[in-house]
Amino acid sequence: MNLLALIQAAGPLLWVLLALSVYVIYTAAVRAQLLGRLGRDPSALVERTRAVTAESGPAAALAELDRAADPTPAAAVLRAGLSRADRGVDAAQAAMNAAVLAADAQLYAGLSALGTAAQIAPLLGLLGTVIGMVRSFLVFSSTTSPTPGQLATGISEALINTAGGLIVAIVAYVARNALRAKADRIATQAERVREELPAWLAPRTLTPAGRSVPEVALHFDSLPTGGAAR
């Protein structure tokens, strides 16, 4: 029995499962492509931005980010924090929180749909099984001596729909878990940047020797001395 014969024997419900399988494969492919583009390692960019922030300030670091044109969520969080750095650490933190929420919405979009498909597909297969068994019992009610071919029609419909529902569910479940693991890794990078950036923005001043020290330490230079030693 070829594939076309199997589809015809499975009844109309199998077409619903086929449409669902196309949706699952398309969604998984699109999400995998997006996460692959957003999943580039931002470590080098983060370190370079940190160095520029320490040396030249947030404005120069923001210009460096703009030149890099990195699409990763970690870069977006950096950009949000540095763009509000002139308004204080609290404003930068609030901007980064909003950027993390936007990144999460982008990273996890479509995953709930794959999870729903993984739950619905076995139920559709079970529905096809029930319909096929009902058809088999209708043969018994209408014919005193049904032939194996008449019984096989309903049984084939039941088994094919069961197998189709399980296959679609397995593909959707595996794709959802793989994509979620990838999204979790990318989100962790963005969270790390959100935790580290406030420390970069702590007010610091360079001494004449070039060392960075807290500004409060410079107040000791203004204290009056007891006079020049002779």
C-alpha positions as MATLAB code, in Angstrom:
seq = 'MNLLALIQAAGPLLWVLLALSVYVIYTAAVRAQLLGRLGRDPSALVERTRAVTAESGPAAALAELDRAADPTPAAAVLRAGLSRADRGVDAAQAAMNAAVLAADAQLYAGLSALGTAAQIAPLLGLLGTVIGMVRSFLVFSSTTSPTPGQLATGISEALINTAGGLIVAIVAYVARNALRAKADRIATQAERVREELPAWLAPRTLTPAGRSVPEVALHFDSLPTGGAAR';
ca = [
       0.000    0.000    0.000;
       1.502    3.309   -1.076;
       1.325    6.626    0.737;
      -1.665    7.891   -1.236;
      -3.592    4.738   -0.448;
      -2.770    5.138    3.247;
      -4.014    8.717    3.236;
      -7.239    7.695    1.519;
      -7.742    4.843    3.987;
      -7.181    7.152    6.980;
     -10.149    9.378    6.223;
     -10.503   13.166    6.310;
      -9.083   13.597    9.800;
      -5.620   12.712    8.592;
      -5.648   15.846    6.425;
      -6.005   17.874    9.608;
      -2.971   16.097   11.041;
      -1.030   16.735    7.842;
      -1.869   20.445    8.002;
      -0.811   20.502   11.645;
       2.465   18.795   10.781;
       3.198   21.422    8.105;
       2.532   24.167   10.661;
       4.832   22.512   13.213;
       7.687   22.095   10.738;
       7.323   25.643    9.416;
       7.183   27.193   12.895;
      10.153   25.171   14.120;
      12.225   26.115   11.049;
      11.438   29.827   11.369;
      12.194   29.876   15.094;
      15.426   27.921   14.604;
      16.580   30.416   11.980;
      15.787   33.385   14.229;
      17.436   31.881   17.310;
      20.476   30.984   15.250;
      20.823   34.632   14.241;
      20.270   35.898   17.812;
      22.413   33.202   19.398;
      25.820   34.498   18.355;
      28.251   34.710   21.252;
      28.254   38.329   22.515;
      31.160   37.877   24.944;
      33.704   39.738   22.825;
      31.316   42.636   22.244;
      30.422   42.810   25.946;
      34.078   42.916   26.989;
      34.901   45.543   24.386;
      31.958   47.663   25.519;
      33.004   47.328   29.150;
      36.519   48.489   28.307;
      35.256   51.458   26.312;
      32.858   52.390   29.114;
      35.676   52.367   31.668;
      38.012   54.334   29.423;
      35.788   56.814   27.603;
      32.365   56.679   29.209;
      28.881   55.401   28.265;
      28.492   57.648   25.210;
      31.581   56.214   23.532;
      30.491   52.691   24.445;
      27.076   53.333   22.914;
      28.736   54.510   19.699;
      30.806   51.323   19.687;
      27.624   49.257   19.996;
      26.016   51.122   17.123;
      29.019   50.426   14.913;
      28.927   46.726   15.784;
      25.231   46.428   14.812;
      24.941   43.228   16.846;
      21.359   41.832   16.812;
      21.688   39.723   19.964;
      19.479   40.429   23.010;
      22.614   41.014   25.089;
      23.581   43.873   22.785;
      20.037   45.253   22.958;
      20.179   45.271   26.759;
      23.565   46.983   26.658;
      22.244   49.591   24.252;
      19.199   50.272   26.431;
      21.270   50.686   29.584;
      23.959   52.863   28.044;
      21.416   55.121   26.342;
      19.968   55.986   29.786;
      23.265   56.080   31.650;
      23.281   59.887   31.725;
      20.091   59.791   33.820;
      21.559   57.607   36.532;
      21.914   53.929   37.360;
      18.241   53.536   38.259;
      17.096   54.837   34.892;
      19.584   52.574   33.128;
      18.354   49.593   35.151;
      14.733   50.326   34.265;
      15.606   50.574   30.578;
      17.463   47.265   30.724;
      14.533   45.582   32.462;
      12.260   46.670   29.623;
      14.803   45.429   27.068;
      14.988   42.022   28.774;
      11.195   41.697   28.673;
      11.159   42.570   24.981;
      13.933   40.044   24.325;
      12.050   37.310   26.171;
       8.942   37.978   24.099;
      11.030   37.664   20.934;
      12.929   34.563   22.027;
       9.996   32.520   23.271;
       7.430   33.506   20.641;
       5.960   30.457   18.924;
       7.115   27.954   21.530;
       3.730   27.841   23.239;
       2.146   27.090   19.861;
       4.482   24.123   19.413;
       3.580   22.915   22.876;
      -0.116   23.201   22.047;
       0.424   21.241   18.843;
       2.212   18.518   20.813;
      -0.837   18.233   23.077;
      -3.492   18.418   20.362;
      -1.959   15.982   17.864;
      -2.427   12.817   19.995;
      -6.005   13.853   20.719;
      -6.700   14.226   17.006;
      -5.160   10.814   16.437;
      -7.336    9.376   19.185;
     -10.377   10.967   17.596;
      -9.468    9.315   14.302;
      -9.083    6.016   16.136;
     -12.551    6.304   17.630;
     -14.084    7.206   14.258;
     -12.389    4.241   12.618;
     -13.595    1.830   15.281;
     -17.116    3.210   15.006;
     -17.044    2.526   11.282;
     -15.939   -1.031   11.925;
     -18.810   -1.597   14.339;
     -21.243   -0.081   11.856;
     -20.190   -2.784    9.417;
     -21.195   -5.378   11.985;
     -24.575   -3.713   12.479;
     -25.346   -3.522    8.778;
     -23.903   -6.858    7.643;
     -24.400  -10.224    9.248;
     -21.183  -11.643    7.808;
     -18.727   -8.792    7.126;
     -15.696   -9.554    5.028;
     -12.136   -8.834    6.218;
     -11.895   -6.053    3.648;
     -14.961   -4.313    5.055;
     -13.576   -4.483    8.598;
     -10.112   -3.460    7.508;
     -11.356   -0.081    6.295;
     -12.331    1.138    9.761;
      -9.361   -0.514   11.485;
      -6.908    1.011    9.010;
      -8.401    4.456    9.590;
      -8.058    4.008   13.344;
      -4.429    2.873   13.301;
      -3.194    5.341   10.685;
      -4.684    8.297   12.552;
      -3.167    7.075   15.814;
       0.275    6.806   14.229;
      -0.077   10.202   12.523;
      -1.075   11.926   15.740;
       1.865   10.427   17.641;
       4.380   11.370   14.947;
       3.231   14.986   14.853;
       3.251   15.186   18.660;
       6.781   13.784   18.918;
       8.154   16.195   16.308;
       6.445   19.181   17.953;
       7.598   18.203   21.443;
      11.234   17.637   20.450;
      11.337   20.890   18.439;
       9.810   22.878   21.297;
      12.292   21.570   23.871;
      15.299   22.131   21.605;
      14.233   25.681   20.751;
      13.441   26.473   24.379;
      16.893   25.326   25.481;
      18.448   27.591   22.855;
      16.262   30.518   23.911;
      17.195   29.957   27.567;
      20.903   30.205   26.742;
      20.403   33.461   24.847;
      18.216   34.905   27.615;
      20.880   34.040   30.192;
      23.422   36.129   28.279;
      21.059   39.107   28.339;
      20.425   38.628   32.060;
      24.160   38.575   32.742;
      24.594   41.892   30.967;
      21.729   43.407   32.962;
      23.419   42.369   36.207;
      26.888   43.595   35.229;
      26.193   46.952   33.589;
      25.265   48.894   36.781;
      28.749   48.164   38.156;
      30.287   49.638   35.011;
      28.306   52.830   35.496;
      29.462   53.402   39.085;
      30.955   56.956   39.288;
      34.725   56.734   39.045;
      37.478   59.286   38.271;
      40.950   58.867   36.827;
      43.929   59.983   38.930;
      46.849   61.794   37.287;
      48.663   58.433   37.209;
      45.857   56.975   35.125;
      44.374   54.736   37.817;
      40.625   54.614   38.334;
      39.546   55.280   41.924;
      36.227   56.218   43.540;
      35.541   59.930   43.453;
      35.174   60.071   47.229;
      38.883   59.271   47.619;
      39.784   62.499   45.830;
      38.318   64.594   48.650;
      41.415   63.894   50.745;
      43.469   65.933   48.268;
      41.526   69.058   49.210;
      42.219   68.794   52.971;
      44.517   71.557   54.329;
      48.056   70.520   55.066;
      50.050   71.620   58.055;
      52.433   73.665   55.967;
      55.463   72.846   53.922;
      58.143   70.832   55.692;
      61.533   72.466   55.991;
];
